[in-house]
Amino acid sequence: MCEYCGCQDIPAIAELTAEHDRLRGLSRDLMDACETCDLDVARGLAGEMLRVLGPHTAVEEDGLFPALEAEYGNYVANLETEHQRVHAALENLFFVAPPASWPADTIAVLDLLFEHILKEQDGLFPAALATLDTKGWDGIIAARRRATALDASLVRSAGPLAR
């Protein structure tokens, strides 16, 4: 991962990177579950990944991406499309009875996720460091606050069993 430009010193980027690290760890475990065709474990891991991805994606799509869209429009659009593909695959695994090809399908999406994370950490995050002004960073911070507030409200509304 990128460690040469200093973007990791920015708290907003450090949080996104920590979430990427968590997603990569969960992805490795999910790949193991796919290799053993353990659907129950795979579903649990997909659910955990969705819990991390919800606020993470909101921060990127509501804060980071709009701040960089004018200069990096196609790059950002491709990242959004990849978000949709990863979310859809994990939601199908978690909520729906998947087809027999679920292990291979899931591994393919996890490969996409690993590539996606590299694109963000080695491309988009350094670009943010070089491009964004105070207004851009404030937008990312505001997106994190909204995502955190929404996530906390969903946990509270779900009751004690969700914790």
N, CA and C of each residue as an Amber inpcrd file, in Angstrom:
protein
   489
   0.8280000  -1.1740000   0.0000000   0.0000000   0.0000000   0.0000000
   0.8790000   1.2460000   0.0000000   0.2670000   2.3260000  -0.4460000
   0.9550000   3.6060000  -0.5370000   1.3710000   4.0800000   0.8460000
   2.6200000   4.3600000   1.0170000   3.1120000   4.9270000   2.2670000
   4.1250000   6.0240000   1.9960000   4.2420000   6.4580000   0.7460000
   5.2870000   7.3960000   0.3820000   4.8320000   8.8410000   0.3100000
   3.5550000   9.1100000   0.1600000   3.1070000  10.4680000  -0.1210000
   2.6500000  11.2290000   1.1100000   2.3690000  10.5290000   2.2020000
   1.9090000  11.1870000   3.4110000   0.3990000  11.2330000   3.5720000
  -0.3550000  10.6670000   2.6240000  -1.8150000  10.7310000   2.7230000
  -2.3250000   9.9960000   3.9640000  -1.5800000   8.9980000   4.4330000
  -1.9950000   8.2440000   5.6170000  -1.9570000   9.0940000   6.8910000
  -1.2890000  10.2540000   6.8280000  -1.2400000  11.1530000   7.9790000
  -2.5180000  11.9750000   8.1270000  -3.3560000  11.9650000   7.1060000
  -4.6350000  12.6780000   7.1450000  -5.6540000  11.7570000   7.8210000
  -6.2700000  12.1940000   8.9330000  -7.1870000  11.3010000   9.6580000
  -8.2930000  10.6870000   8.7920000  -8.8780000  11.4510000   7.8790000
  -9.9540000  10.9110000   7.0380000  -9.4510000   9.7550000   6.1810000
  -8.2540000   9.8790000   5.6480000  -7.6610000   8.8160000   4.8190000
  -7.2200000   7.6510000   5.7030000  -6.6890000   7.9500000   6.8710000
  -6.2760000   6.8760000   7.7900000  -7.4710000   6.0060000   8.1810000
  -8.6380000   6.6230000   8.4040000  -9.8420000   5.8500000   8.7450000
 -10.2670000   4.9500000   7.5820000 -10.2720000   5.5160000   6.3680000
 -10.6370000   4.7180000   5.2040000  -9.6540000   3.5600000   5.0090000
  -8.3770000   3.8200000   5.2350000  -7.3600000   2.7800000   5.0910000
  -7.5340000   1.6890000   6.1460000  -7.8520000   2.0810000   7.3700000
  -8.0850000   1.0840000   8.4340000  -9.2810000   0.2000000   8.0640000
 -10.3050000   0.7920000   7.4620000 -11.4470000  -0.0020000   7.0140000
 -11.0370000  -0.9340000   5.8740000 -10.1960000  -0.4520000   4.9760000
  -9.6750000  -1.3350000   3.9210000  -8.9360000  -2.5110000   4.5330000
  -8.1320000  -2.2560000   5.5430000  -7.3900000  -3.3380000   6.1990000
  -8.3500000  -4.3630000   6.7940000  -9.4100000  -3.8690000   7.4400000
 -10.4200000  -4.7670000   8.0260000 -11.0990000  -5.5850000   6.9290000
 -11.4330000  -4.9300000   5.8170000 -12.0860000  -5.6280000   4.6980000
 -11.1770000  -6.6690000   4.0750000  -9.8960000  -6.3760000   3.9710000
  -8.9660000  -7.3650000   3.4180000  -8.8690000  -8.5790000   4.3290000
  -8.8310000  -8.3720000   5.6250000  -8.7990000  -9.5050000   6.5560000
 -10.0650000 -10.3530000   6.4640000 -11.2100000  -9.6930000   6.4530000
 -12.4750000 -10.4240000   6.3130000 -12.5450000 -11.1410000   4.9660000
 -12.0200000 -10.5100000   3.9250000 -12.0220000 -11.1280000   2.5910000
 -11.1920000 -12.4080000   2.5740000 -10.0650000 -12.3790000   3.2420000
  -9.2310000 -13.6010000   3.2910000  -9.9950000 -14.7300000   3.9840000
 -10.6630000 -14.3930000   5.0780000 -11.4590000 -15.4050000   5.7740000
 -12.6080000 -15.8920000   4.8930000 -13.2270000 -14.9810000   4.1580000
 -14.3180000 -15.3580000   3.2630000 -13.8080000 -16.2450000   2.1350000
 -12.6250000 -15.9610000   1.6230000 -12.0350000 -16.8390000   0.5980000
 -11.8370000 -18.2500000   1.1460000 -11.3770000 -18.3440000   2.3940000
 -11.2190000 -19.6620000   3.0220000 -12.5650000 -20.3840000   3.0980000
 -13.6200000 -19.6560000   3.4760000 -14.9550000 -20.2620000   3.5530000
 -15.4340000 -20.6990000   2.1690000 -15.0850000 -19.9420000   1.1550000
 -15.4560000 -20.3210000  -0.2180000 -14.7300000 -21.5970000  -0.6420000
 -13.4700000 -21.6930000  -0.2810000 -12.6830000 -22.8630000  -0.6640000
 -13.1930000 -24.1340000  -0.0080000 -13.7920000 -24.0050000   1.1770000
 -14.3510000 -25.1860000   1.8580000 -15.8630000 -25.2890000   1.6580000
 -16.4260000 -24.3860000   0.8500000 -17.8670000 -24.3490000   0.5660000
 -18.7080000 -24.2680000   1.8400000 -18.2270000 -23.5210000   2.8290000
 -18.9370000 -23.3500000   4.0950000 -19.8390000 -22.1160000   3.9950000
 -21.0630000 -22.3290000   3.5570000 -21.9920000 -21.2340000   3.3020000
 -22.3540000 -20.4790000   4.5780000 -22.5110000 -21.1680000   5.6860000
 -22.8690000 -20.4880000   6.9330000 -21.7860000 -19.4950000   7.3520000
 -20.5490000 -19.9300000   7.3300000 -19.4360000 -19.0330000   7.6730000
 -19.3440000 -17.9030000   6.6490000 -19.5040000 -18.2300000   5.3730000
 -19.4370000 -17.2270000   4.3130000 -20.5010000 -16.1570000   4.5090000
 -21.6980000 -16.5680000   4.8570000 -22.7800000 -15.5950000   5.0830000
 -22.4580000 -14.6710000   6.2430000 -21.9520000 -15.2350000   7.3180000
 -21.5850000 -14.4070000   8.4640000 -20.5110000 -13.3890000   8.1070000
 -19.5300000 -13.8240000   7.3460000 -18.4630000 -12.9170000   6.9310000
 -18.9730000 -11.8630000   5.9600000 -19.8650000 -12.2500000   5.0640000
 -20.4540000 -11.2760000   4.1370000 -21.2210000 -10.2120000   4.9260000
 -21.9400000 -10.6280000   5.9490000 -22.6610000  -9.6710000   6.7900000
 -21.7210000  -8.7120000   7.4950000 -20.6290000  -9.2410000   8.0210000
 -19.6420000  -8.3840000   8.6850000 -19.0170000  -7.4090000   7.6900000
 -18.7250000  -7.8760000   6.4950000 -18.1690000  -6.9880000   5.4710000
 -19.1660000  -5.8890000   5.1090000 -20.4420000  -6.2260000   5.0130000
 -21.4580000  -5.2160000   4.7140000 -21.5430000  -4.1700000   5.8160000
 -21.3680000  -4.5860000   7.0780000 -21.3790000  -3.6270000   8.1910000
 -20.2110000  -2.6560000   8.0910000 -19.0720000  -3.1130000   7.6240000
 -17.9250000  -2.2190000   7.4340000 -18.1190000  -1.3670000   6.1810000
 -18.6000000  -1.9980000   5.1150000 -18.7460000  -1.2950000   3.8340000
 -19.8120000  -0.2060000   3.8540000 -20.8510000  -0.3670000   4.6360000
 -21.9240000   0.6290000   4.6570000 -21.4000000   2.0290000   4.9320000
 -20.8440000   2.2670000   6.1110000 -20.3230000   3.6060000   6.3930000
 -19.1130000   3.9650000   5.5240000 -18.2750000   2.9950000   5.2500000
 -17.0800000   3.2420000   4.4380000 -17.4590000   3.7740000   3.0580000
 -18.3720000   3.0990000   2.4080000 -18.7960000   3.5050000   1.0740000
 -19.4980000   4.8560000   1.1210000 -20.2780000   5.0970000   2.1670000
 -20.9570000   6.3900000   2.2980000 -19.9430000   7.5270000   2.3820000
 -18.8790000   7.3370000   3.1400000 -17.8550000   8.3770000   3.2520000
 -17.2030000   8.6280000   1.8920000 -16.8950000   7.5510000   1.1860000
 -16.2650000   7.7300000  -0.1250000 -17.2170000   8.3640000  -1.1330000
 -18.4290000   7.8420000  -1.2210000 -19.3460000   8.2960000  -2.2690000
 -20.0150000   9.6300000  -1.9490000 -20.1380000   9.9720000  -0.6750000
 -20.7710000  11.2340000  -0.3080000 -19.7610000  12.3280000   0.0260000
 -18.5060000  11.9450000   0.2490000 -17.4960000  12.9310000   0.6240000
 -16.3090000  12.9770000  -0.3100000 -15.5740000  11.8810000  -0.3980000
 -14.3350000  11.8430000  -1.1760000 -14.5860000  11.9380000  -2.6750000
 -15.4600000  11.1050000  -3.1910000 -15.6720000  11.0660000  -4.6410000
 -16.1830000  12.3980000  -5.2010000 -17.2010000  13.0140000  -4.5730000
 -17.6520000  14.3040000  -5.1110000 -16.5480000  15.3670000  -5.0960000
 -15.6850000  15.3100000  -4.0970000 -14.6040000  16.2950000  -4.0110000
 -13.5760000  16.1210000  -5.1290000 -13.4730000  14.9140000  -5.6730000
 -12.4810000  14.6300000  -6.7080000 -13.0860000  14.4390000  -8.0910000
 -14.4020000  14.4680000  -8.1710000 -15.0910000  14.1460000  -9.4220000
 -14.7280000  15.0870000 -10.5750000 -14.5930000  16.3650000 -10.3090000
 -14.3060000  17.3170000 -11.3910000 -12.9950000  16.9780000 -12.0880000
 -12.0160000  16.5650000 -11.3260000 -10.6990000  16.2860000 -11.9090000
 -10.5110000  14.8230000 -12.3160000 -11.1850000  13.9150000 -11.6450000
 -10.9760000  12.4820000 -11.8660000 -12.2990000  11.7580000 -12.1430000
 -13.1650000  12.3700000 -12.9300000 -14.5290000  11.8810000 -13.1410000
 -14.6510000  10.4230000 -13.5390000 -13.9490000   9.9960000 -14.5920000
 -14.0660000   8.6050000 -15.0490000 -13.5120000   7.6300000 -14.0200000
 -12.4250000   7.9900000 -13.3960000 -11.8040000   7.1400000 -12.3760000
 -12.7840000   6.9290000 -11.2220000 -13.3950000   8.0230000 -10.7690000
 -14.3630000   7.9670000  -9.6760000 -15.5940000   7.1570000 -10.0920000
 -16.0750000   7.3610000 -11.3060000 -17.2470000   6.6190000 -11.7880000
 -16.9680000   5.1190000 -11.8020000 -15.7830000   4.7200000 -12.2210000
 -15.4220000   3.3010000 -12.2180000 -15.3780000   2.7410000 -10.7930000
 -14.8650000   3.5250000  -9.8610000 -14.8310000   3.0750000  -8.4670000
 -16.2420000   2.9080000  -7.9140000 -17.1430000   3.8080000  -8.2690000
 -18.5340000   3.6790000  -7.8220000 -19.1790000   2.4080000  -8.3870000
 -18.9070000   2.1140000  -9.6440000 -19.4270000   0.8910000 -10.2570000
 -18.9000000  -0.3390000  -9.5290000 -17.6340000  -0.3170000  -9.1770000
 -17.0500000  -1.4380000  -8.4270000 -17.7010000  -1.5600000  -7.0530000
 -17.9760000  -0.4350000  -6.3910000 -18.7020000  -0.4880000  -5.1110000
 -20.0190000  -1.2340000  -5.2850000 -20.7550000  -0.8700000  -6.3270000
 -22.0540000  -1.5020000  -6.5680000 -21.9130000  -3.0010000  -6.7760000
 -20.9190000  -3.4110000  -7.5340000 -20.7300000  -4.8460000  -7.7910000
 -20.3960000  -5.6030000  -6.5100000 -19.5080000  -5.0420000  -5.7020000
 -19.1090000  -5.7120000  -4.4590000 -20.2930000  -5.7790000  -3.5010000
 -20.9890000  -4.6560000  -3.3230000 -22.1580000  -4.6480000  -2.4310000
 -23.1970000  -5.6670000  -2.8870000 -23.5130000  -5.6690000  -4.1650000
 -24.5420000  -6.5850000  -4.6810000 -24.1640000  -8.0390000  -4.4310000
 -22.9240000  -8.3780000  -4.6780000 -22.4910000  -9.7660000  -4.4770000
 -22.5640000 -10.1680000  -3.0060000 -22.1230000  -9.2860000  -2.1220000
 -22.1630000  -9.6040000  -0.6950000 -23.6040000  -9.6500000  -0.1830000
 -24.4410000  -8.7400000  -0.6680000 -25.8510000  -8.7680000  -0.2720000
 -26.5200000 -10.0440000  -0.7530000 -26.2310000 -10.4800000  -1.9640000
 -26.8110000 -11.7280000  -2.4650000 -26.3600000 -12.9120000  -1.6350000
 -25.0990000 -12.9300000  -1.2580000 -24.5870000 -14.0260000  -0.4380000
 -25.2320000 -14.0090000   0.9450000 -25.4060000 -12.8240000   1.5130000
 -25.9190000 -12.7000000   2.8690000 -27.4320000 -12.8960000   2.9580000
 -28.1700000 -12.3460000   1.9860000 -29.6320000 -12.3110000   2.0880000
 -30.3660000 -13.3420000   1.2450000 -29.7260000 -13.8760000   0.2120000
 -30.4160000 -14.7130000  -0.7760000 -29.7740000 -16.1000000  -0.8000000
 -30.5470000 -17.0960000  -1.1690000 -29.9680000 -18.4270000  -1.3810000
 -29.1280000 -18.3560000  -2.6580000 -27.8180000 -18.4110000  -2.5220000
 -26.9670000 -18.2260000  -3.6990000 -26.9670000 -19.4550000  -4.6080000
 -26.5810000 -19.2610000  -5.8650000 -26.4910000 -20.4000000  -6.7830000
 -25.3180000 -21.3020000  -6.3940000 -25.2630000 -22.4510000  -6.9930000
 -24.1790000 -23.4060000  -6.7000000 -22.8020000 -22.8180000  -6.9900000
 -22.7420000 -21.8420000  -7.8630000 -21.4540000 -21.2350000  -8.2230000
 -21.0020000 -20.1680000  -7.2240000 -21.6900000 -20.0450000  -6.0780000
 -21.3790000 -18.9720000  -5.1360000 -19.9200000 -18.9270000  -4.7050000
 -19.2330000 -20.0550000  -4.4790000 -17.8390000 -19.9240000  -4.0450000
 -16.9610000 -19.2240000  -5.1010000 -17.0570000 -19.6600000  -6.3420000
 -16.2440000 -19.0530000  -7.4060000 -16.6720000 -17.6140000  -7.6690000
 -17.9820000 -17.3670000  -7.6540000 -18.4900000 -16.0090000  -7.8690000
 -17.9770000 -15.0690000  -6.7750000 -17.9920000 -15.5400000  -5.5510000
 -17.5550000 -14.7180000  -4.4220000 -16.0580000 -14.4440000  -4.5020000
 -15.2810000 -15.4490000  -4.8270000 -13.8290000 -15.2440000  -4.9550000
 -13.5310000 -14.2190000  -6.0490000 -14.2650000 -14.2670000  -7.1530000
 -14.0540000 -13.2920000  -8.2290000 -14.3420000 -11.8690000  -7.7490000
 -15.4020000 -11.7040000  -6.9660000 -15.7300000 -10.3760000  -6.4480000
 -14.7000000  -9.9250000  -5.4150000 -14.2030000 -10.8450000  -4.6210000
 -13.1700000 -10.4820000  -3.6500000 -11.8800000 -10.0700000  -4.3560000
 -11.5630000 -10.7260000  -5.4630000 -10.4110000 -10.2890000  -6.2650000
 -10.6230000  -8.8570000  -6.7470000 -11.8320000  -8.5520000  -7.1970000
 -12.1660000  -7.1900000  -7.6090000 -11.9950000  -6.2290000  -6.4360000
 -12.4310000  -6.6300000  -5.2530000 -12.3100000  -5.7710000  -4.0780000
 -10.8450000  -5.4680000  -3.7650000  -9.9940000  -6.4800000  -3.8390000
  -8.5610000  -6.2500000  -3.5920000  -7.9890000  -5.2490000  -4.5960000
  -8.3420000  -5.3960000  -5.8660000  -7.8810000  -4.4570000  -6.8950000
  -8.4380000  -3.0620000  -6.6380000  -9.6860000  -3.0040000  -6.2490000
 -10.3490000  -1.7360000  -5.9580000  -9.6190000  -0.9910000  -4.8300000
  -9.3060000  -1.6980000  -3.7820000  -8.6040000  -1.0850000  -2.6520000
  -7.2610000  -0.5210000  -3.1090000  -6.5480000  -1.2510000  -3.9420000
  -5.2730000  -0.7400000  -4.4660000  -5.4770000   0.5420000  -5.2700000
  -6.5240000   0.5800000  -6.0890000  -6.8040000   1.7880000  -6.8810000
  -7.0420000   2.9950000  -5.9800000  -7.7360000   2.7650000  -4.8870000
  -8.0110000   3.8740000  -3.9790000  -6.7520000   4.2810000  -3.2150000
  -6.0740000   3.3120000  -2.6520000  -4.9430000   3.6410000  -1.7900000
  -3.7090000   4.1020000  -2.5600000  -3.5030000   3.5710000  -3.7280000
  -2.3200000   3.9640000  -4.4950000  -2.6110000   5.0510000  -5.5230000
  -3.8780000   5.3400000  -5.7670000  -4.2340000   6.3330000  -6.7660000
  -5.0730000   7.4630000  -6.2040000  -6.2540000   7.1340000  -5.7040000
  -7.1980000   8.1680000  -5.2970000  -6.7700000   8.8860000  -4.0180000
  -6.2920000   8.1660000  -3.0280000  -5.9170000   8.8190000  -1.7730000
  -4.7500000   9.7920000  -1.9740000  -3.6800000   9.4000000  -2.6820000
  -2.6260000  10.3880000  -2.9570000  -3.1450000  11.5670000  -3.7900000
  -4.0690000  11.3020000  -4.7110000  -4.6530000  12.3930000  -5.5010000
  -5.4190000  13.3530000  -4.5880000  -6.1200000  12.8090000  -3.6090000
  -6.8480000  13.6620000  -2.6600000  -5.8770000  14.5520000  -1.9060000
  -4.7720000  13.9920000  -1.4630000  -3.7760000  14.7700000  -0.7360000
  -3.2660000  15.9260000  -1.5940000  -3.0520000  15.6660000  -2.8630000
  -2.5030000  16.6810000  -3.7570000  -3.5530000  17.6720000  -4.2490000
  -4.8100000  17.3060000  -4.2380000  -5.8510000  18.0810000  -4.9120000
  -6.7790000  18.8430000  -3.9800000  -7.1720000  18.2270000  -2.8790000
  -8.2680000  18.7870000  -2.0830000  -7.8530000  20.0120000  -1.2800000
  -8.8150000  20.9190000  -1.1780000  -8.6540000  22.0860000  -0.3230000
  -9.4420000  21.8380000   0.9700000  -9.5030000  22.8270000   1.8130000
 -10.1890000  22.6790000   3.0970000 -11.6460000  22.2790000   2.9070000
 -12.3170000  22.8640000   1.9210000 -13.7200000  22.5350000   1.6630000
 -13.8780000  21.0490000   1.3240000 -12.9700000  20.5060000   0.5200000
 -13.0220000  19.0860000   0.1750000 -12.8510000  18.1940000   1.3890000
 -11.8740000  18.5080000   2.2290000 -11.6480000  17.7010000   3.4430000
 -12.8220000  17.8270000   4.3970000 -13.3830000  19.0560000   4.5010000
 -14.5570000  19.2420000   5.3620000 -15.7310000  18.3960000   4.8810000
 -15.8860000  18.2550000   3.5680000 -16.9510000  17.4180000   3.0170000
 -16.7750000  15.9530000   3.3950000 -15.5460000  15.4970000   3.4050000
 -15.2650000  14.1080000   3.7900000 -15.5500000  13.9050000   5.2790000
 -15.1390000  14.8610000   6.0900000 -15.3980000  14.7780000   7.5330000
 -16.8990000  14.7740000   7.8040000 -17.6350000  15.6210000   7.0950000
 -19.0960000  15.6710000   7.2620000 -19.7360000  14.3530000   6.8280000
 -19.2410000  13.7700000   5.7430000 -19.7670000  12.4750000   5.2850000
 -19.5150000  11.3920000   6.3320000 -18.3700000  11.4170000   6.9850000
 -18.0630000  10.4470000   8.0490000 -19.0300000  10.6370000   9.2150000
 -19.2770000  11.8740000   9.5880000 -20.2200000  12.1210000  10.6980000
 -21.6070000  11.5870000  10.3710000 -22.0710000  11.8660000   9.1490000
 -23.4020000  11.3770000   8.7500000 -23.4420000   9.8520000   8.7470000
 -22.4010000   9.2240000   8.1980000 -22.3620000   7.7560000   8.1270000
 -22.3070000   7.1510000   9.5240000 -21.5450000   7.7550000  10.4180000
 -21.4320000   7.2560000  11.7850000 -22.7480000   7.4190000  12.5240000
 -23.4030000   8.5740000  12.3550000 -24.6920000   8.8180000  13.0110000
 -25.7430000   7.8400000  12.4940000 -25.7750000   7.6150000  11.1960000
 -26.7380000   6.6800000  10.6160000 -26.4810000   5.2670000  11.1150000
 -25.2110000   4.8510000  11.1230000 -24.8610000   3.5150000  11.5840000
 -25.2720000   3.3340000  13.0410000 -25.0130000   4.3270000  13.8920000
 -25.3760000   4.2390000  15.3090000 -26.8870000   4.1940000  15.4680000
 -27.6120000   4.9610000  14.6710000 -29.0600000   4.9600000  14.7900000
 -29.6500000   3.6240000  14.3480000 -29.0620000   2.9970000  13.3360000
 -29.5480000   1.6830000  12.8960000 -29.3210000   0.6290000  13.9670000
 -28.1780000   0.6750000  14.6420000 -27.8950000  -0.2780000  15.7110000
 -28.8750000  -0.0670000  16.8630000 -29.1240000   1.1960000  17.2330000
 -30.0780000   1.4690000  18.3230000 -31.4770000   1.0120000  17.9650000
 -31.8930000   1.2390000  16.7220000 -33.2480000   0.8690000  16.3320000
 -33.4330000  -0.6420000  16.2150000 -32.3270000  -1.3620000  16.0060000
 -32.4220000  -2.8100000  15.8870000 -32.5580000  -3.4870000  17.2400000
 -32.2150000  -2.7800000  18.3070000 -32.3640000  -3.3330000  19.6460000
 -31.1300000  -4.0990000  20.0900000 -31.2020000  -4.6820000  21.2720000
 -30.0350000  -5.3140000  21.8830000 -29.5260000  -6.5430000  21.1540000
 -30.3460000  -7.2020000  20.3580000 -29.8840000  -8.4000000  19.6770000
 -28.8940000  -8.0780000  18.5640000 -28.8970000  -6.8530000  18.0770000
 -27.9990000  -6.4720000  16.9850000 -26.5890000  -6.2200000  17.4790000
 -26.4040000  -6.0980000  18.7430000 -25.0710000  -5.7540000  19.2650000
 -24.2360000  -6.9500000  19.5230000
